[in-house]
Amino acid sequence: MARKTFFSFHYERDAWRAANVRNSEVISTDEEAGFIDAAEWEKIESAGDSAIKRWIQDQLKNTTATAVLIGAETAARDWVLYEIRESWKRGNAIVGVRIHCIKDEHKQTDSKGTNPLDVIKLEDGTALSKVCKTYDWCADDGREHLGEWLEEAIKARADIKENLAEEEVKKAYAQASAGPSIIRNPPKPWS
């Protein structure tokens, strides 16, 4: 099934590697978002933070999954962390894909960086990497399996939503069946 996917990555350092993922024809260009050319990015960036946030929100519209393309410095990029948080808030499935092994325009690979999914925490303090899988593009054959990884992430995210909904119902039921609330020192009707 076709899923529109947002790609989050460190633009300046990993655009070439990200383009290799994009051009691998694993998913069609109709199903991807988050790619931009250098001139357009410079224009948006020069317009300030609110313009960047608007662009990200527009790119996330109608997406069901976010693929975080992880390079050497991805976890240190504020906009990548913002994209991940916004993706999670809107209910997107998230999958991490390490791309440091892909050669850049100079035929060089890069060092393995910190996983940004380790940096972002859920409300209970659990790292996002505990609920979202991360793969290595080269070692795990991303060209062959990215579509499967995205589908797996979408299913896992649906399970999380279902469990959260059940949890909320249980909490509400427990509160309702706990008995009447006691109001201490109620105001007198004449006060």
SULWO-V678640 format. One record per residue. N is the residue number from 1. RES is the residue in one letter. D_FIRST is the distance of its C-alpha to the first C-alpha in whole Angstrom. Layout:
BEGIN
n->(N | N)
res->(RES | RES)
d_first->(D_FIRST | D_FIRST)
END
This chain:
BEGIN
n->(1 | 2 | 3 | 4 | 5 | 6 | 7 | 8 | 9 | 10 | 11 | 12 | 13 | 14 | 15 | 16 | 17 | 18 | 19 | 20 | 21 | 22 | 23 | 24 | 25 | 26 | 27 | 28 | 29 | 30 | 31 | 32 | 33 | 34 | 35 | 36 | 37 | 38 | 39 | 40 | 41 | 42 | 43 | 44 | 45 | 46 | 47 | 48 | 49 | 50 | 51 | 52 | 53 | 54 | 55 | 56 | 57 | 58 | 59 | 60 | 61 | 62 | 63 | 64 | 65 | 66 | 67 | 68 | 69 | 70 | 71 | 72 | 73 | 74 | 75 | 76 | 77 | 78 | 79 | 80 | 81 | 82 | 83 | 84 | 85 | 86 | 87 | 88 | 89 | 90 | 91 | 92 | 93 | 94 | 95 | 96 | 97 | 98 | 99 | 100 | 101 | 102 | 103 | 104 | 105 | 106 | 107 | 108 | 109 | 110 | 111 | 112 | 113 | 114 | 115 | 116 | 117 | 118 | 119 | 120 | 121 | 122 | 123 | 124 | 125 | 126 | 127 | 128 | 129 | 130 | 131 | 132 | 133 | 134 | 135 | 136 | 137 | 138 | 139 | 140 | 141 | 142 | 143 | 144 | 145 | 146 | 147 | 148 | 149 | 150 | 151 | 152 | 153 | 154 | 155 | 156 | 157 | 158 | 159 | 160 | 161 | 162 | 163 | 164 | 165 | 166 | 167 | 168 | 169 | 170 | 171 | 172 | 173 | 174 | 175 | 176 | 177 | 178 | 179 | 180 | 181 | 182 | 183 | 184 | 185 | 186 | 187 | 188 | 189 | 190 | 191)
res->(M | A | R | K | T | F | F | S | F | H | Y | E | R | D | A | W | R | A | A | N | V | R | N | S | E | V | I | S | T | D | E | E | A | G | F | I | D | A | A | E | W | E | K | I | E | S | A | G | D | S | A | I | K | R | W | I | Q | D | Q | L | K | N | T | T | A | T | A | V | L | I | G | A | E | T | A | A | R | D | W | V | L | Y | E | I | R | E | S | W | K | R | G | N | A | I | V | G | V | R | I | H | C | I | K | D | E | H | K | Q | T | D | S | K | G | T | N | P | L | D | V | I | K | L | E | D | G | T | A | L | S | K | V | C | K | T | Y | D | W | C | A | D | D | G | R | E | H | L | G | E | W | L | E | E | A | I | K | A | R | A | D | I | K | E | N | L | A | E | E | E | V | K | K | A | Y | A | Q | A | S | A | G | P | S | I | I | R | N | P | P | K | P | W | S)
d_first->(0 | 4 | 6 | 10 | 12 | 16 | 18 | 21 | 24 | 28 | 28 | 32 | 32 | 28 | 27 | 27 | 25 | 23 | 23 | 22 | 19 | 18 | 19 | 18 | 15 | 13 | 10 | 12 | 14 | 13 | 11 | 14 | 17 | 20 | 21 | 25 | 28 | 31 | 33 | 31 | 30 | 34 | 35 | 32 | 34 | 38 | 37 | 37 | 35 | 34 | 32 | 30 | 29 | 28 | 26 | 24 | 24 | 23 | 20 | 19 | 18 | 15 | 13 | 12 | 13 | 16 | 16 | 20 | 22 | 25 | 28 | 32 | 32 | 29 | 30 | 33 | 31 | 32 | 29 | 26 | 28 | 27 | 24 | 23 | 25 | 24 | 20 | 21 | 23 | 20 | 18 | 16 | 15 | 17 | 17 | 20 | 20 | 24 | 24 | 28 | 28 | 27 | 30 | 31 | 33 | 36 | 34 | 35 | 32 | 33 | 34 | 32 | 32 | 31 | 28 | 27 | 26 | 29 | 31 | 29 | 30 | 29 | 31 | 33 | 33 | 30 | 29 | 25 | 25 | 26 | 23 | 20 | 20 | 21 | 21 | 23 | 21 | 24 | 25 | 21 | 20 | 18 | 17 | 16 | 14 | 13 | 9 | 10 | 13 | 10 | 8 | 12 | 13 | 11 | 12 | 16 | 16 | 15 | 18 | 20 | 20 | 21 | 24 | 25 | 25 | 27 | 29 | 30 | 31 | 33 | 35 | 36 | 37 | 39 | 41 | 41 | 43 | 45 | 48 | 49 | 50 | 53 | 55 | 58 | 60 | 59 | 61 | 64 | 63 | 66 | 65)
END
